Amino acid sequence: MNSLLNEIVLAEPRGFCAGVDRAIEIVERALTKFGAPIYVRHEIVHNTYVVNDLKAKGAIFIEDLADVPPGATLVFSAHGVSQAVRQEAQARGFSIFDATCPLVTKVHVEVAKLHKEGYEFIMIGHKGHPEVEGTMGQLNDGIHLVEDVADVAHVQVGQSEKLAVVTQTTLSVDDAAEILTAVKRRFPSVREPKQQDICYATQNRQDAIKVLAPTVDILIVVGSPTSSNSNRLRELAERLGTDAYMVDSPEDLKPEWFECKSKVGLTAGASAPDILVQQVIERLRALGAVSVRSIPGVEETIQFPLPMGLGDKSMAALKS
C-alpha cells in the first residue's frame, strides 16, 4: 500500500476509436448471423483482451489463408491487407467482410489513384506492422518505407518528379512531421497527403497526453505491446519528462512504480476497451488512490458504416 498515491487523472479522449468499434462489431455480427467459427486474418485489433473475448465467442484468428477451410466466412482485420492477400482470399472463394479501418482504406485508395498517374511513394511507418504491409502491398513496386530521419538519406527512388508521401495512421504525430520535413528537404517537389494520414483518434490521444503528462507524477497507458498507437502514447509521455508505463491488464501494474508518486495519469490506446481502464482504476484504488477525475478533451462523435450484409437495423442491439 502506498500512502502517497492519491489521485487518478483520466485523459480525454482515450480508448476505442470508431475504426476499432466498427472492426469488433463486424466480427460479432458475423458470428451472430453466420454462426461460429468466423475466421479473422490477423488480430482484428491489437489488444489481447479483445482478441481473447472474440475467441471465446467463436472467432478463429489466422495469418495464413491456407488455414481457412473452403466456403468459410473470413474477416480482414482493421489494419488492412495487401492486394495479394485480397486476391488469394477471393480465389479461395471465402465469404469476405472487410474490417479495414476506413481511414486506412483512404490511404490505399490514394495510393492506387496516384500510382495510375505515374507516382512513386515514400511511406513513413514501422517495418513489419500489418498496416504498413497492407499499404505497401497495394503495389508491386514503387513504394519505399522510411522508419526515421536517417532512412530518408538512403532511400532510392526511381524518379523524383512524381513522388508522394503516405504514412501509417498510428504514428507519433511529431515523429512523422520530423520525417516528412526530412523528405521535403531531400525531395522538395514531393506531394504531401491532402489531409494528414495520421488518424483523428491517434492525434486526439496524443494531444491529450501533451496536456496531461506534465501535470502528473506518472502515466499509465492501457494497451497491448503490439499496439502501435499505445506505444506512441507511452513514448510521448516519456519525451515530456514523465515516467510512463504500458500495461496489458491490471495485473501488470507494479506497486514500486508508484513509490513517492501522488498523482497518476491514465489513458488507453485506441484498441483498448474501457473495461480494462475500469479494472486498472480499481487496482490503483487498492494501491491507495482515492479520487478519480477527467481532464477536458475533444469529444469524438465519428462513426463508420458497416459493410453490406452486416448493417441490418434489426441487429443493432448486438453490439456489446
N, C-alpha and C positions, 0 to 999 in steps of 0.2 A: 504494500500500500504506500502510495506516495502522497505525503501531506501537502506538498506544494501544488500538485496538479489540481486546477480549479475549474477552468473554463474551456469549453469546446466551441470553436467558431467555424461555422459551415460556409463553404464557398457557394456562391450562386452565380451561374448555374453549375450543376455537377451531374454526373451520372448519364443515363441513357440519352442519346440523341435520336432524331427522327429516323435516321437510316438504320440504327440498331433496333429500335422499336419495330420498324417495318420488317426487318430480316427475321426476327424472332417470331413475329406474328405469322409470317409466311410459312414457317416450319410448323407452328402449332395448328394453323388452319389446314395445312396439307395432311397432318396426322389425323385431324378430326374428319376431314372429308374423305380421305382415301384409306385411312387405317394404317397402322404400323406394319412393316417398317417404312419410314421415309429416309432415303439416303441423302446425305449432305456432303458436298465436296468441300473439304477443309472445315475447320471450326467455323460455325455460322458467324460468330463474332469472337474476338479474342478474350473470352472470360471463362474461367474454369467452372464457376457456379452455373452459369447459363448453359454451357455445354453439357454438364452432368445432369442438369434438370431436364434438358431435352432428350438426353439418352434414356433417362428413366421413363419418359413418355413414349419412346419407341423410335427415336431418331438414331441413325447409324452414320457416323462420320468417317469418311474415307478420303484418301488422297489420290488413289489410282482408280480410274473409271472401270478397270477390269474387275474390280471388287464389287461392282453393282450388277445384279442379275438382270437379264433381258426383261424389258417391259416394266421395270421398276420406275417409281417416281423419284426424281433427282432434283435437289435444290442447290444452286450455286451460292456460295457464301457472299456476305456483304462486301468482301474485298474485290470481287470481280474475277474474271478468268480470261485467259488468253483466247485468241481465235482458234488455236489448235485444240484446246480443251472443249470449246463450244462445238466445234465441228465433229470431234470424236463422239461427244455425247449425243449429238443429233444422228450420227451414223449408226450408233448403237441402239437407237430407237427408244431412248428413255422419254418419259413424260417429264418435261423440264419446267421448273419455276425458277426465275432468276431473282435472287435476293440482293444482287449488286446494289450498293447504295447509289441512288440517282445522281449524287454529286461525283461519284467515281465514273458512272456511265457518261456524264457530261464531258469528262476528260477524254474518255475513249472516243466519243463522237467527234470531239475537236481534233484528236489525232488522226482519225480516219479522213475527216474533211480536208485538213491541211496536207495530209500525205498525197491526196489526189491532186493538190495544187503544186506538188513538187517539193514540199518541205521535208527537211530532216529535223530531228528533235534532240534536245538535251533534256533528260529527265532528272530532276532533283529528288532523291529518295534514298531509301535504305535497301541495299542489296539483299535479296532473299526474302524480303517481305512479300506476302502474296498479292498485295495491291500493286506493288511495283512489277512483279512478274506478270500480272494480268494486263497492266497498261503497256508494258514493253512488248508483250505478246500480241498486241493488236497489229503489229507489223512484223515482217520477216527480217527487216534490217532498217538502218537509217534512224535508230533511236539509241542514244548514248546516255548511260547512267553516270551521274556525278553524286557522290555522297558528302563531299565537303569542298571547301575552297581550293584545297591542294589539287583535287581531281580536275578542276576546271583547266588548269595549266596543261594537263596531259591529254585531254580529250581530243580525239582525232575525228573530225567531221569530213565528209566527202566534199562539201561545199558550204560556204557561209552566207551566200546571197539569200537563200531561203532557209532560215533556221528559226525554230520556235522552241520555247521553253514550256514544259509542263512539270507539275510537281505532284508528289504523293500528297494526299489530302490531310494526313495526320502528323505533319512535321511541326517542329518548332517554328513559329512564325518568324522569330528573329533570326534563327539559323538560315531559314530559307531565303530571307531578304538579303542576308550577307552573301550567300552563294550566288543569288541572282545578280547582285552587284558585280561580283567577280566575272560572271558570264557576260554581262553587258560591257564590262571593261575589255574583255578579250574579243567579243563579237558585238560591236556597237549597233549593228543593224538587226540584232536578234528580236524576234517577235515575242512579246510577253502575252500571257493569257488576258482576255478581255476583263475577266474578273479573276481575282486570286483563286487558285485551285484549292488552297487550304480551306477546309470546310468551316462553316459558321460555328459549329459546335466546338471544334478544336480551338478556333480563335477565341470564342467566348470563355472557354475554360481556362485558357492561358491568361486572358485579360483578368479574370477573377483572381488568379494566383498572384498576379502583379500587385493587386490591391491587398490581398490577404496576407501573403508571406511576410512582408515587412512588419506586420502588426502582431505576429505570434512567435512563440519560442521554438516551436517545432511544427512541421506539417506532415500529415499522413495522407497518402494518396491510395484510395482503394482501386485496385486494378491488378490484372494478371501480368506476369512477366513478359508475355508475348504481345501485350497491348502497346502499340506504338504511341498512341496519344497519351496513355497513362504514364509511360516512361518520360515523355517530354514534360509533363507537369512536375514530376519529381526533379528532373534536371533544372527546370526553370526556377523552382524554389531554391535549390542549392546555389544556382548562379546569383540569386538575390541575397545570398548570405544566410539562409535559414536552413537548419537541419531538416532533412526530409527523407521519408521512408515510404516505400510502396508495399502494400500488403494485399495478398490474395484472399485472406479471410481474417476474422478477428483473432484466430489462434496465432497468427504471425506477429502480433504486437508483442514487443519485449518490454517488460517493466523498466529495465535500465535506460531505455531511450528517454524516459520521462523524468529522470533524476534532475532535480533543480530546474524543472520546466513547469511553469504555471499555466500558460495559455497554449492550447493545441489547435491548429487549423486542420480542417478535414475537408477533403474533396474526393471526387470519384471520376475515373475516366469515362469516356462516352459509351463503353461497353460494360460497365459495372452496374449491377442492379441496386436499387435503393435498399433492398432487404439487407445487403451486405453493409451498407452505410449504417443502418439502424443497429446491426449486430456489433459493429465497431464502436458505436456510441455507447452501447451497453457495457462493452468491455472497458472502455475508457472510464465510465462511471465506476466500475468495480475497482479501477486503479486510483480513484479519488476525485475524478471530475464531478463537479456539482451542477454547473449551469451549461445550457446549450443555446447559442443564438446564431442567426444567419446574418451575413453582410448583404446589403442590397446588390443586385446584379441584373443583367439583361434577362428579360423574360422570353423564353423560347416558345413560339407557337406554331412553328413549321410542322407540317405533316406531309407524308408522301403516300400516293395511292398504291394500292396493292395490285399485283399482276392480274390479268384477266383470268377468270376461273376461280379466284380465291376471294374476290371482293364482295361476295353476296351480303346484302344487308342483314339477311337472316342469321348470319354468322357473326354479327358484330359483337355479340356477348362473349365470344370465345377468348378474347384477349385476356391474359391473366397477369 
